[in-house]
Amino acid sequence: LQLVESGGGLVQPGGSLTLSCAASGFNLDVYAISWFRQAPGKEREEVSCIGSDGTTTYADSAKGRFIITRDNVKDAVHLQMNSLKPEDTAVYSCAAVSVCGLGPYGFWGQGTQVIVSS
């Protein structure tokens, strides 16, 4: 049972990327799903979360630029990242939790690398 991230890559500052989080072996729809990121030498940061009911939360660093959505048909969660900045460079991972903001988090994926650079 694991989450699998995809969609990372190299993008220029100001560009956009959409990350996807899919489940392997279970259904996502009963869980809240959080996106985290960790840059080299920095602590892991929760970027955004979407509840099983669709409610969303965002870190201040993501507000106004990132959008988290659920695709219940494909059983996936997407993180659309716009107006990317070099400081958004990090490994992005998703994790499942019962309710946004309340741990513990589980089913961590391997992560996907995002590099924002010209």
C-alpha positions, 0 to 999 in steps of 0.5 A: 500500500503506497502513494505514487507521485508523478509530474515533477521536472524542470521548469523556468521561474514563472512557469507551471507544473501539475503534480499527481498523487495516485494510490497503489492498493487502496482507494484515496477517496476516504482519506485526506491527502497532503502534499509535502516538500523538502528542499536540501538542508531544510525541514519538510513543509506541508504545502497543501491538503485536501480532505475527503470532503474536498475542503482544502488548506494551503501553506502561506507559501502556496496560497494564491499560486497552488491549487489542490484538487481531487479526481475521484474518477481517476482516484488521484489528487493533483497539485497545480503549481503556478508562478513557480519560484526558485525557492519552490525547488524541492522533492514533493511527496504526498501522504494520506491522513484521516483529517487535514492537520491531524496526523499521523500521516501514512502511505508516503510515496517516494516523491517527485523532484521539482526544479525551478531554474532558468 
